[in-house]
Amino acid sequence: MASRPDKRRRGESREAHSYRLSAMYKARLQRARDAFDIAEAERRSATAATSESPHEEPFPTLPALDQVKGWRKGKG
């Protein structure tokens, strides 16, 4: 019969038990962060191929700068 890892061990002080539980909690959070980072990287690489958001309109195609005239108000 396996003992629960969060249960206080025989002879373990309350301080040691609290420290061990804190370390277990931090390790669990780190594993969750790592899993999220991996999933987020996979999602970004999948959407990077399309580079278009399904929620936004695509950027308009702009003309070359040498073709743009009339926007400058300065003289010269």
C-alpha positions as CSV (number, residue, x, y, z in Angstrom):
1,M,0.0,0.0,0.0
2,A,1.6,3.3,-1.1
3,S,1.5,6.2,1.3
4,R,0.2,9.6,0.2
5,P,3.0,12.0,-0.6
6,D,1.2,14.9,1.0
7,K,0.7,13.1,4.3
8,R,3.1,13.9,7.2
9,R,5.7,11.2,7.6
10,R,6.5,9.6,10.9
11,G,8.9,11.6,12.9
12,E,8.8,14.6,10.4
13,S,8.5,18.0,12.0
14,R,5.7,20.3,11.0
15,E,8.3,22.7,9.5
16,A,9.9,19.9,7.4
17,H,6.5,18.8,6.3
18,S,5.5,22.3,5.3
19,Y,8.8,22.8,3.4
20,R,8.3,19.4,1.6
21,L,4.8,20.4,0.6
22,S,6.0,23.7,-0.6
23,A,8.7,22.1,-2.8
24,M,6.1,19.7,-4.2
25,Y,3.8,22.6,-5.0
26,K,6.5,24.6,-6.7
27,A,7.6,21.5,-8.8
28,R,4.0,20.9,-9.9
29,L,3.7,24.6,-10.9
30,Q,7.0,24.3,-12.9
31,R,5.7,21.2,-14.7
32,A,2.5,23.0,-15.6
33,R,4.5,26.0,-16.9
34,D,6.7,23.8,-19.0
35,A,3.7,22.0,-20.5
36,F,2.1,25.3,-21.3
37,D,5.3,26.7,-22.9
38,I,5.6,23.6,-25.1
39,A,1.9,23.8,-26.1
40,E,2.2,27.5,-26.8
41,A,5.4,27.0,-28.9
42,E,3.6,24.3,-30.9
43,R,0.6,26.6,-31.4
44,R,2.7,29.5,-32.5
45,S,4.7,27.4,-35.0
46,A,1.5,26.1,-36.5
47,T,0.0,29.6,-36.9
48,A,3.4,31.1,-38.0
49,A,3.0,29.1,-41.3
50,T,-0.3,30.9,-42.1
51,S,0.7,34.1,-40.3
52,E,-2.9,35.3,-40.4
53,S,-5.2,35.6,-37.5
54,P,-8.7,34.2,-38.1
55,H,-10.0,37.1,-36.0
56,E,-8.4,40.0,-37.8
57,E,-8.5,41.3,-41.3
58,P,-5.3,40.9,-43.3
59,F,-3.1,43.9,-43.8
60,P,-3.7,45.8,-47.0
61,T,-1.0,45.6,-49.7
62,L,0.9,48.9,-49.7
63,P,2.4,50.5,-52.8
64,A,6.2,51.0,-53.0
65,L,7.4,54.2,-51.4
66,D,8.7,55.7,-54.6
67,Q,5.1,55.5,-56.0
68,V,3.6,57.4,-53.1
69,K,3.1,61.1,-53.7
70,G,1.2,63.9,-52.1
71,W,1.4,62.9,-48.5
72,R,4.2,65.3,-47.5
73,K,3.1,68.8,-46.6
74,G,6.6,70.3,-46.5
75,K,7.9,72.4,-49.4
76,G,10.9,71.4,-51.3
